[in-house]
C-alpha cells in the first residue's frame, strides 16, 4: 500500500483518495493459502461528477462481488478503468499469483484480459454468497461471508501455485531483475519452464510481469517525488536510456512519466 492508503497500481492516488475509500483485510484460515488479501472500495459521489479510476493491474486474478453480479477478472494486461458513479461498494478477493489455478482447473492464461461471470465457474452458490457479502454490515463481516463461500470451493493446497507466488513476489518486491534469463538463473528453472509455469499458473508471461513491476515502480516514484532524475530512474529500472522508459510508460499509462508526475 502507498502512504496515503491507496494501493500501488492505483493511478493518481491523491485524487483517488478524495473520490473513494479503499480498505484491505488479510485472509484467514484456509483462504490464506490462496488469497493475497481482500479489498473493499466504498464511494459516495452523489451530486458530484463521475470518477473514472485507472489501475495499472498486477499479475493476480480477482473474484469481485459487485452489482449486478459477481465476476472473476483475469490478469488485465492493459490499463484497467472503472467508472464510479452515485454511491456503492465492492468487495474483491485478490488471489495470490498462481493461487486461482487450483480452483480453475485449467491454465489461468485462459482468463487473461477477460471478465467472466463467477456463476459460470462456481455455480449459483457464488450468487448467494454475493447477497451475504454485499449485505454484510461492515468490512470484517464482508470478509467472513466471502471466506465462508471460499471454504466450500477451495481445493487442497498446490505446491506449484506456492512456487509461482514466490517467484512473482521476488519480481514485484524488488524490481532489480530486468530479463527473463536473469530470473531463470535465479530460480534454477529454464526460460521455457518459466514461461510454461507462468502461462499455467499466473496468466501472464514472465516478461510481462518483469515489465509491469518496473512500471509500478516508475509510477510510484513519480507520485512521491517533486523532482525526479528520469535518466537515473531509467538506469535504476534497467532501461537502456530515458527514452525507452518514456516510451514504455507512455504506451501503458497514456502519458509520459514527467507529465504524469505533474498531474
Secondary structure, 3 states (H helix, E strand, C coil): CCCCCCCCCECCHHHHHHHCEEEEECCCHHHHHCEEEEEEEEEECCCCCCEEEEEECCCCCEEEECCCCCEEECCCCCEEEEEECCEEEEEEEEECCCCCHHHHCCCHHHHCCCEEEHHHHHCCHHHHHHHHHHCCCCHHHHHHHHHHHHHCCCCCCCHHHHHHHHHHHHHHHCCCCCCHHHHHHHHCCCHHHHHHHHHHHHCCCHHHHHHHHHHHHHHHHHHHCCCCCHHHHHHHCCCCCHHHHHHHHHHHHCCCHHHHHHC
